[in-house]
Amino acid sequence: MALHISSIASSNIQRVKKSEFYFSVRSGDLVFCCGRADISRAIEDLTHSPFSHVLMTWLPPDSDEWLTIESTLHHGVHVGLLSAYVDDYDGDLVLARRPVLTEEEIRKARDAGLQVLDDAYDWKQEVSIVGHRLLKCIPVEIPKREYYCSGLQYLMSLATQYPLRRPGPNYPTPEDIWIDPTVVPVCALKLF
């Protein structure tokens, strides 16, 4: 089980080079991102977590290129390249796994994500969740087939026997997914 950490540097997560990071990745793994952009820092500060983004990895059967299933502000729910993070990201990355999931359950989760491709990123709901955490009187926006990163991962987990925990009426933050009892850290990418 992954426990709350205040930073990657102060954690006991094994740090690895890019080649070892790629070697460690399995389909269905989660990659937690600790960005340096202003929006990333704001999310990290408000959630008291080093994580501002989370995505799922996927290696199609006839491919040697790792893909991601994720939701981002500019692209909504989409399939991306893992190399865009491992090779070019401006922050730390942590690879985590949900060992309770079988290959079939990972496929079901992946397929659930692929079914909502091109749905919009729900920035209004994300802002309302942060506002609600600061002041309980602020209501949480109810999702309308719009997802942000960790909301998408939660939705995908509902296709499995082991859905991620839902901390209240809203979708979880990256931190909430990180501390789910089924999530286990594998390694962190060591930036050089």
ZAKE-322588 format. One record per residue: x, y, z of N, C-alpha, C in turn; residue in three letters; residue number from 1. Coordinates in pm, whole numbers, m for minus. Each point is the difference from the previous one (the first is absolute). Example, Ala and Ser with C-alpha at 12.3 -4.5 7.8 and 13.67 -1.06 7.14 Angstrom:
<recs>
[rec [1319; m569; 780]; [m89; 119; 0]; [90; 120; 0]; "ALA"; 1]
[rec [m35; 105; m72]; [82; 119; 6]; [m77; 109; 73]; "SER"; 2]
</recs>
This chain:
<recs>
[rec [84; m117; 0]; [m84; 117; 0]; [88; 124; 0]; "MET"; 1]
[rec [m33; 95; m84]; [74; 126; m5]; [m51; 91; 112]; "ALA"; 2]
[rec [91; 54; 76]; [m36; 92; 107]; [26; 142; m46]; "LEU"; 3]
[rec [m66; 94; 67]; [22; 141; m33]; [149; 33; 12]; "HIS"; 4]
[rec [50; 76; m96]; [137; 51; 6]; [m6; 150; m26]; "ILE"; 5]
[rec [94; 71; 58]; [2; 145; m23]; [83; 37; m121]; "SER"; 6]
[rec [93; m86; m37]; [80; 23; m121]; [61; m132; m45]; "SER"; 7]
[rec [37; m4; m125]; [66; m120; m53]; [140; m11; 60]; "ILE"; 8]
[rec [68; 113; 9]; [138; 0; 50]; [9; m53; 143]; "ALA"; 9]
[rec [m99; 30; 83]; [6; m44; 139]; [m63; m137; 23]; "SER"; 10]
[rec [m52; m61; m106]; [m63; m132; 14]; [105; m110; m13]; "SER"; 11]
[rec [m42; m122; 31]; [92; m114; m17]; [m30; m77; m129]; "ASN"; 12]
[rec [m66; 66; m95]; [m28; m63; m129]; [131; m10; m78]; "ILE"; 13]
[rec [27; m120; m51]; [123; m23; m76]; [5; 92; m122]; "GLN"; 14]
[rec [112; 70; m17]; [21; 90; m114]; [75; m78; m108]; "ARG"; 15]
[rec [m48; 12; m124]; [61; m73; m111]; [24; 93; m118]; "VAL"; 16]
[rec [86; m45; m92]; [25; 72; m124]; [m112; m29; m100]; "LYS"; 17]
[rec [m2; 75; m110]; [m106; m18; m101]; [m11; m143; m49]; "LYS"; 18]
[rec [113; m62; m31]; [m5; m136; m54]; [m63; m97; 100]; "SER"; 19]
[rec [33; 16; 128]; [m58; m87; 103]; [m148; 30; 20]; "GLU"; 20]
[rec [m37; 127; m13]; [m141; 40; 13]; [m81; m70; m110]; "PHE"; 21]
[rec [46; 11; m125]; [m70; m66; m111]; [m4; m152; 20]; "TYR"; 22]
[rec [108; m58; 50]; [6; m144; 22]; [m101; m44; 107]; "PHE"; 23]
[rec [m30; 90; 95]; [m90; m32; 111]; [m148; 14; m35]; "SER"; 24]
[rec [m33; 73; m105]; [m139; 29; m34]; [m75; m124; m48]; "VAL"; 25]
[rec [m123; m14; 46]; [m92; m105; m44]; [m130; 67; m42]; "ARG"; 26]
[rec [m74; m64; m90]; [m132; 53; m37]; [m87; 9; 124]; "SER"; 27]
[rec [m72; 112; 11]; [m87; 22; 114]; [66; 72; 116]; "GLY"; 28]
[rec [131; 22; m9]; [67; 74; 107]; [m48; 145; 1]; "ASP"; 29]
[rec [16; 63; 113]; [m33; 141; 14]; [129; 79; 10]; "LEU"; 30]
[rec [3; 114; m66]; [114; 91; 12]; [m51; 127; 66]; "VAL"; 31]
[rec [61; 33; 113]; [m34; 121; 74]; [104; 107; m33]; "PHE"; 32]
[rec [m47; 119; m31]; [87; 108; m46]; [8; 111; 104]; "CYS"; 33]
[rec [119; 50; 20]; [28; 111; 91]; [54; 115; m84]; "CYS"; 34]
[rec [m89; 82; m53]; [41; 102; m95]; [56; 126; 63]; "GLY"; 35]
[rec [65; 79; m83]; [56; 127; 44]; [m75; 120; m58]; "ARG"; 36]
[rec [m95; m24; m89]; [m79; 108; m58]; [m88; 62; 109]; "ALA"; 37]
[rec [m44; 122; m20]; [m80; 70; 101]; [m126; m76; 37]; "ASP"; 38]
[rec [m72; m52; m100]; [m123; m74; 29]; [30; m126; 80]; "ILE"; 39]
[rec [110; m66; m32]; [39; m121; 74]; [31; 35; 145]; "SER"; 40]
[rec [75; 105; 20]; [35; 42; 137]; [m125; 38; 79]; "ARG"; 41]
[rec [m95; 66; m67]; [m124; 38; 69]; [m77; m123; 46]; "ALA"; 42]
[rec [m13; m100; m88]; [m70; m124; 37]; [74; m69; 114]; "ILE"; 43]
[rec [132; m8; m9]; [79; m65; 104]; [m14; 72; 134]; "GLU"; 44]
[rec [3; 132; m3]; [m14; 77; 126]; [m138; m18; 61]; "ASP"; 45]
[rec [m104; 8; m82]; [m136; m9; 53]; [m36; m140; 48]; "LEU"; 46]
[rec [61; m103; m57]; [m30; m137; 42]; [103; m52; 100]; "THR"; 47]
[rec [99; 82; 34]; [107; m40; 94]; [67; m129; m46]; "HIS"; 48]
[rec [32; m4; m127]; [55; m119; m62]; [104; 40; m104]; "SER"; 49]
[rec [99; m84; m26]; [94; 30; m108]; [m60; m30; m138]; "PRO"; 50]
[rec [m120; m60; m6]; [m54; m45; m127]; [m106; 95; m56]; "PHE"; 51]
[rec [17; 33; m127]; [m98; 88; m66]; [m67; m69; m120]; "SER"; 52]
[rec [47; m118; m37]; [m57; m68; m117]; [23; m151; 15]; "HIS"; 53]
[rec [m90; m78; m57]; [14; m146; 1]; [m54; m53; m131]; "VAL"; 54]
[rec [64; m105; m51]; [m39; m60; m127]; [23; m150; 6]; "LEU"; 55]
[rec [m61; m73; m94]; [18; m145; m8]; [86; m33; m122]; "MET"; 56]
[rec [87; m100; 15]; [85; m45; m110]; [m67; m113; m77]; "THR"; 57]
[rec [41; m13; m126]; [m59; m102; m86]; [97; m31; m114]; "TRP"; 58]
[rec [26; m127; m23]; [81; m42; m114]; [m89; m83; m92]; "LEU"; 59]
[rec [m41; 58; m115]; [m84; m76; m94]; [74; m126; m46]; "PRO"; 60]
[rec [m75; m105; m36]; [61; m129; m34]; [106; 3; m109]; "PRO"; 61]
[rec [m21; 78; m103]; [94; 0; m113]; [85; 126; m3]; "ASP"; 62]
[rec [37; 49; 117]; [75; 125; 7]; [116; m14; 98]; "SER"; 63]
[rec [102; 80; m20]; [109; 5; 97]; [6; 139; 64]; "ASP"; 64]
[rec [m105; 79; m20]; [m7; 135; 56]; [m106; 5; 111]; "GLU"; 65]
[rec [45; 34; 122]; [m91; 11; 113]; [m91; 120; m19]; "TRP"; 66]
[rec [m129; m22; 26]; [m100; 106; m10]; [m55; 33; 137]; "LEU"; 67]
[rec [m75; 109; 6]; [m68; 39; 123]; [m148; 17; m30]; "THR"; 68]
[rec [m81; m20; 101]; [m141; 38; m5]; [m15; 101; 111]; "ILE"; 69]
[rec [m38; 122; m38]; [0; 110; 95]; [m96; 109; m43]; "GLU"; 70]
[rec [m20; 93; 89]; [m78; 119; m30]; [83; 121; 38]; "SER"; 71]
[rec [15; 92; m95]; [75; 123; 24]; [m85; 119; m42]; "THR"; 72]
[rec [34; 115; 50]; [m76; 122; m26]; [m16; 28; m149]; "LEU"; 73]
[rec [106; m13; m77]; [m4; 38; m141]; [m52; m108; m93]; "HIS"; 74]
[rec [1; m126; 44]; [m39; m109; m90]; [m118; m82; 50]; "HIS"; 75]
[rec [m48; 22; 121]; [m106; m83; 54]; [49; m143; 15]; "GLY"; 76]
[rec [m92; m96; m8]; [38; m141; 11]; [64; m41; m132]; "VAL"; 77]
[rec [121; m53; 8]; [73; m35; m122]; [104; m108; 27]; "HIS"; 78]
[rec [51; m54; m109]; [113; m93; 5]; [124; 82; m34]; "VAL"; 79]
[rec [100; m7; 86]; [124; 73; m22]; [119; m94; m1]; "GLY"; 80]
[rec [116; 58; m2]; [125; m76; 1]; [64; 8; 139]; "LEU"; 81]
[rec [36; m114; 56]; [70; 0; 128]; [133; 73; m12]; "LEU"; 82]
[rec [63; m9; m116]; [129; 67; m20]; [m10; 152; 17]; "SER"; 83]
[rec [m118; 58; m23]; [m17; 144; 21]; [23; 35; 146]; "ALA"; 84]
[rec [m24; m94; 89]; [25; 22; 143]; [141; m43; 37]; "TYR"; 85]
[rec [36; m122; m34]; [129; m54; 42]; [116; 79; m61]; "VAL"; 86]
[rec [m14; 42; m125]; [110; 68; m67]; [m5; 152; 12]; "ASP"; 87]
[rec [m119; 58; 19]; [m12; 145; m11]; [m69; 71; 116]; "ASP"; 88]
[rec [m46; m70; 101]; [m78; 63; 107]; [88; 89; 87]; "TYR"; 89]
[rec [m59; 108; 51]; [76; 97; 79]; [m7; m26; 150]; "ASP"; 90]
[rec [m18; m123; 40]; [m9; m31; 142]; [27; m147; 25]; "GLY"; 91]
[rec [m31; m43; 122]; [21; m139; 38]; [m117; m88; m42]; "ASP"; 92]
[rec [30; m126; m24]; [m101; m100; m34]; [15; m118; 95]; "LEU"; 93]
[rec [m113; m54; 42]; [1; m120; 84]; [m88; m105; m66]; "VAL"; 94]
[rec [56; m118; m20]; [m72; m112; m56]; [m62; m80; 114]; "LEU"; 95]
[rec [m129; m32; m13]; [m69; m79; 103]; [m83; m107; m70]; "ALA"; 96]
[rec [m35; m100; 77]; [m71; m115; m56]; [m113; m40; 94]; "ARG"; 97]
[rec [m104; m60; m56]; [m109; m57; 79]; [6; m151; m15]; "ARG"; 98]
[rec [81; m70; 81]; [20; m144; m16]; [m127; m83; 13]; "PRO"; 99]
[rec [m107; 56; 58]; [m125; m76; 13]; [m69; m20; m134]; "VAL"; 100]
[rec [38; 78; m101]; [m67; m9; m130]; [60; m110; m86]; "LEU"; 101]
[rec [m87; m82; m59]; [44; m101; m96]; [18; 67; m136]; "THR"; 102]
[rec [58; m72; m94]; [13; 53; m136]; [m137; 32; m59]; "GLU"; 103]
[rec [m98; m83; 28]; [m136; 23; m50]; [m59; 128; 60]; "GLU"; 104]
[rec [22; 22; 129]; [m52; 122; 63]; [72; 124; m52]; "GLU"; 105]
[rec [129; m11; m27]; [74; 112; m58]; [m56; 31; m139]; "ILE"; 106]
[rec [m31; m103; m77]; [m60; 21; m132]; [m135; 69; 12]; "ARG"; 107]
[rec [m82; m42; 97]; [m131; 63; 20]; [16; 147; 38]; "LYS"; 108]
[rec [94; 30; 88]; [24; 140; 38]; [45; 81; m120]; "ALA"; 109]
[rec [94; m54; m77]; [48; 68; m121]; [m115; 27; m96]; "ARG"; 110]
[rec [m83; m102; m24]; [m112; 15; m92]; [m100; 104; 48]; "ASP"; 111]
[rec [m19; 8; 131]; [m90; 103; 55]; [54; 139; m30]; "ALA"; 112]
[rec [132; 17; 6]; [60; 128; m34]; [m11; 30; m148]; "GLY"; 113]
[rec [19; m101; m82]; [m9; 20; m145]; [m142; 34; m44]; "LEU"; 114]
[rec [m99; m41; 77]; [m140; 31; m35]; [m34; 147; 18]; "GLN"; 115]
[rec [78; 73; 78]; [m29; 142; 21]; [105; 90; m66]; "VAL"; 116]
[rec [75; m55; m97]; [98; 81; m73]; [m67; 126; m53]; "LEU"; 117]
[rec [72; 108; 5]; [m43; 131; m49]; [m100; 70; 90]; "ASP"; 118]
[rec [m41; m60; 112]; [m83; 75; 94]; [85; 111; 58]; "ASP"; 119]
[rec [m64; 109; 36]; [71; 119; 46]; [59; m19; 138]; "ALA"; 120]
[rec [107; 74; 25]; [61; 8; 133]; [m91; 87; 85]; "TYR"; 121]
[rec [m37; m46; 117]; [m95; 73; 83]; [72; 88; 101]; "ASP"; 122]
[rec [46; 116; m44]; [72; 91; 89]; [m94; 61; 103]; "TRP"; 123]
[rec [m130; 17; m33]; [m95; 58; 97]; [m17; m93; 120]; "LYS"; 124]
[rec [m9; m129; m27]; [m15; m93; 111]; [128; m2; 84]; "GLN"; 125]
[rec [115; 2; m65]; [126; m1; 74]; [10; 122; 91]; "GLU"; 126]
[rec [m36; 118; m50]; [3; 122; 81]; [m100; m11; 115]; "VAL"; 127]
[rec [m119; m56; m27]; [m100; m11; 106]; [45; m97; 110]; "SER"; 128]
[rec [74; m104; m37]; [51; m95; 101]; [99; 71; 92]; "ILE"; 129]
[rec [89; 77; m61]; [98; 74; 80]; [m72; 100; 90]; "VAL"; 130]
[rec [m96; 74; m58]; [m76; 96; 80]; [m73; m67; 116]; "GLY"; 131]
[rec [m59; m116; m26]; [m73; m73; 104]; [94; m47; 112]; "HIS"; 132]
[rec [122; m34; m36]; [97; m41; 103]; [40; 118; 88]; "ARG"; 133]
[rec [1; 119; m59]; [34; 120; 77]; [m118; 48; 83]; "LEU"; 134]
[rec [m118; 2; m61]; [m123; 44; 67]; [m111; m99; m31]; "LEU"; 135]
[rec [m43; m73; 100]; [m99; m107; m20]; [m132; 51; m59]; "LYS"; 136]
[rec [m28; 131; 12]; [m126; 54; m53]; [1; 13; m152]; "CYS"; 137]
[rec [116; m8; m63]; [9; 8; m146]; [m40; m136; m57]; "ILE"; 138]
[rec [m102; m2; m86]; [m44; m131; m54]; [99; m56; m102]; "PRO"; 139]
[rec [m4; m131; m13]; [83; m69; m99]; [m82; m16; m128]; "VAL"; 140]
[rec [58; 38; m113]; [m65; m18; m129]; [m21; m149; m25]; "GLU"; 141]
[rec [m116; m38; m46]; [m28; m138; m36]; [49; m23; m143]; "ILE"; 142]
[rec [79; m105; m23]; [54; m22; m134]; [m109; m29; m103]; "PRO"; 143]
[rec [20; 51; m120]; [m93; m24; m110]; [80; m57; m117]; "LYS"; 144]
[rec [53; m121; 18]; [84; m64; m101]; [121; 87; m36]; "ARG"; 145]
[rec [49; 72; 97]; [122; 78; m17]; [94; m43; 111]; "GLU"; 146]
[rec [126; m17; m33]; [92; m59; 97]; [129; 81; 10]; "TYR"; 147]
[rec [57; m4; 117]; [136; 48; 20]; [82; m124; 32]; "TYR"; 148]
[rec [130; 13; 16]; [89; m117; 2]; [m38; m109; 100]; "CYS"; 149]
[rec [m12; 34; 126]; [m29; m104; 99]; [m145; m44; m4]; "SER"; 150]
[rec [m90; 88; m44]; [m139; m40; m20]; [m11; m107; m107]; "GLY"; 151]
[rec [79; 14; m105]; [3; m101; m106]; [52; m132; 55]; "LEU"; 152]
[rec [107; 4; 78]; [56; m125; 55]; [m101; m68; 92]; "GLN"; 153]
[rec [m74; 80; 77]; [m105; m56; 86]; [m107; m67; m87]; "TYR"; 154]
[rec [m47; 71; m102]; [m101; m55; m90]; [47; m132; m60]; "LEU"; 155]
[rec [124; m5; m46]; [54; m121; m60]; [4; m114; 101]; "MET"; 156]
[rec [29; 33; 125]; [9; m105; 103]; [m136; m64; 30]; "SER"; 157]
[rec [m108; 70; m32]; [m134; m55; 27]; [m29; m122; m87]; "LEU"; 158]
[rec [77; m20; m105]; [m17; m118; m86]; [64; m125; 60]; "ALA"; 159]
[rec [69; 15; 112]; [70; m113; 63]; [m72; m44; 127]; "THR"; 160]
[rec [45; m111; 55]; [m51; m47; 129]; [47; 89; 115]; "GLN"; 161]
[rec [104; 78; m25]; [62; 79; 106]; [1; 149; m36]; "TYR"; 162]
[rec [m119; 64; 6]; [m1; 143; m31]; [83; 78; 102]; "PRO"; 163]
[rec [60; 106; m48]; [72; 89; 90]; [m99; 62; 98]; "LEU"; 164]
[rec [49; 32; 120]; [m87; 62; 100]; [m47; 136; m49]; "ARG"; 165]
[rec [m121; 34; 37]; [m55; 131; m35]; [m16; 78; 130]; "ARG"; 166]
[rec [77; 106; 19]; [m2; 74; 127]; [m111; 104; 5]; "PRO"; 167]
[rec [m123; m45; 10]; [m111; 94; 6]; [m74; 5; m133]; "GLY"; 168]
[rec [m77; 106; m21]; [m88; 5; m117]; [72; 31; m132]; "PRO"; 169]
[rec [122; 44; 7]; [71; 40; m121]; [104; m105; m41]; "ASN"; 170]
[rec [48; 14; m123]; [109; m86; m44]; [126; 33; 79]; "TYR"; 171]
[rec [92; m95; 11]; [120; 21; 82]; [105; 86; m68]; "PRO"; 172]
[rec [89; 52; 82]; [118; 73; m48]; [111; m102; m27]; "THR"; 173]
[rec [110; 42; m66]; [112; m93; m16]; [49; m56; 135]; "PRO"; 174]
[rec [0; 83; 103]; [41; m46; 133]; [m92; m110; 51]; "GLU"; 175]
[rec [m131; 16; m19]; [m96; m102; 45]; [27; m134; m69]; "ASP"; 176]
[rec [33; 5; m127]; [33; m124; m71]; [131; m58; 52]; "ILE"; 177]
[rec [99; 87; 22]; [130; m44; 51]; [m13; m78; 130]; "TRP"; 178]
[rec [m85; 46; 92]; [m10; m66; 131]; [m106; m110; 4]; "ILE"; 179]
[rec [m59; m34; m115]; [m94; m113; m4]; [74; m126; 45]; "ASP"; 180]
[rec [m63; m85; 81]; [68; m120; 51]; [49; m97; m107]; "PRO"; 181]
[rec [m52; 9; m122]; [42; m93; m106]; [116; 53; m83]; "THR"; 182]
[rec [44; 122; 25]; [108; 62; m78]; [133; m21; 70]; "VAL"; 183]
[rec [97; m52; m74]; [133; m29; 56]; [106; 72; m85]; "VAL"; 184]
[rec [88; 79; 64]; [104; 66; m78]; [101; m101; m54]; "PRO"; 185]
[rec [48; 25; m123]; [99; m86; m62]; [135; 70; m1]; "VAL"; 186]
[rec [6; 120; m57]; [126; 74; m6]; [m29; 145; m41]; "CYS"; 187]
[rec [99; 84; 15]; [m8; 140; m42]; [108; 26; m102]; "ALA"; 188]
[rec [m31; 83; m98]; [98; 35; m101]; [99; 100; 58]; "LEU"; 189]
[rec [128; m34; m10]; [106; 86; 51]; [41; 96; m112]; "LYS"; 190]
[rec [m21; 127; 23]; [38; 100; m100]; [147; 33; 12]; "LEU"; 191]
[rec [67; 10; m112]; [143; 30; 0]; [24; 137; m59]; "PHE"; 192]
</recs>
